[in-house]
Structures are given as structure tokens and as C-alpha cells.
Amino acid sequence: MAQKATIYKVELSVSDMDRHYYETHKLTVAKHPSETDERLMVRLLAFALNAHEQLEMTKGISTDDEPDIWQKSLSNELELWVSLGQPSEKLVRQSCGKASKVAIYSYGGRTAEMWWDKLKNSTSRFDNLQVMNLSEKDTGELAKLANRSMKLQVNIQDGEVMVSGDEGMVYVTLVEWKSAGQ
């Protein structure tokens, strides 16, 4: 018998001083049975880092042709495609062709480093691709904040990221492996 997704209620307050974006998002997030708390929290962090009134969570892990998060224009053009983990070269290529901007948030320590070493040369032609990496330590700490009902505050200033919730506070360091336009 198939397991059902677990529903998480999240109040995500974003204070992004770098982009001058200050908003609270009330999200209902379905956690796929195969999704870990670590991945769920990376997904919420990626949402906060790209927060916009038209940003949406998608079916993500349960579909191959959708990102984890996307932003569409009012005329339904795909403006932003956000993927987590280590997507295949084919998926990276396809997403760069479909969206104005693609952001990948990689995590997983040595596995992520090996993935990027294999992929980085083939991504140099994509000016709309940004690849960020999160350390195992940071994502492990983020996972500890996971709760079925969360109130999270994400503060972003000068590229520094702080995530706080009822379970504690985590400082996240993002390492940019590829910037858009590079």
C-alpha cells in the first residue's frame, strides 16, 4: 500500500535585506514519503532565498518534468526553475531551455562535490544557471528545525543567511559553484 504525503504547515517570514523583500508566506507543504527532513528544510530555504509573490512549490520529487519550486509570470512563462540535490545533466539542460533563470541548491557533502565535478564543464554555456552548495553540517542543523507546524524566520543580509524557528537557530553558508552569467 502506498504511503501518503505528510502535510506540514509553515509560516515562513522572509527578511531579505539584499533584495529588499519582506514578506510572510503561509505554506502548506506536502512531504513525500521518500523525502527526508533535511530535503524538506532545504526546499523551504530555497523558497525563502527566492521568495516572490508568484513563487510556488510544485509536485517536485514525485514528478520528473517539474522543478521543486517555480515562478511563472502572469502570462504563464517560466521565470524561475529551482531544483534541489543533484539533478541529471539532461534535466539541467532541459530546465535551462525552459526557464529564464535556473537555480540549483546542491547538498550532500562528498556526493554533491562529485556530482558537480562531473557536471561543471558541460554547464558553462548556460548563462541562466546558478548552482549553490550547502554543507552537510548546515543541512543537518536545518533538519533539526523540522516540525509539522513551523514558524520560521529567514534573515538574509550581505549573502549571510540565518534561519530561526521554535527548535533553534541555524546560520547557513551558501557556496556559489556557478553564478548566472558565468
Buried (B, 14 or more C-beta within 10 A) or exposed (E): EEEEBEEBEBBBBBBBEEEEBEEEBEBEBBBBEEBEBBBBBBBBBBBBBBBBEEBEBBEBBEEEEBBBBBBBEEEEEBBBBBBBBBBEEEBBBBBBEBBBBBBBBBBBBEEBEEBBEEBEEEBEEBEBBBBBBBBBEBBBBBBBBBBEEBBBBBBBEEEEBBBBBEEEEBEBEBEEBBEBEE
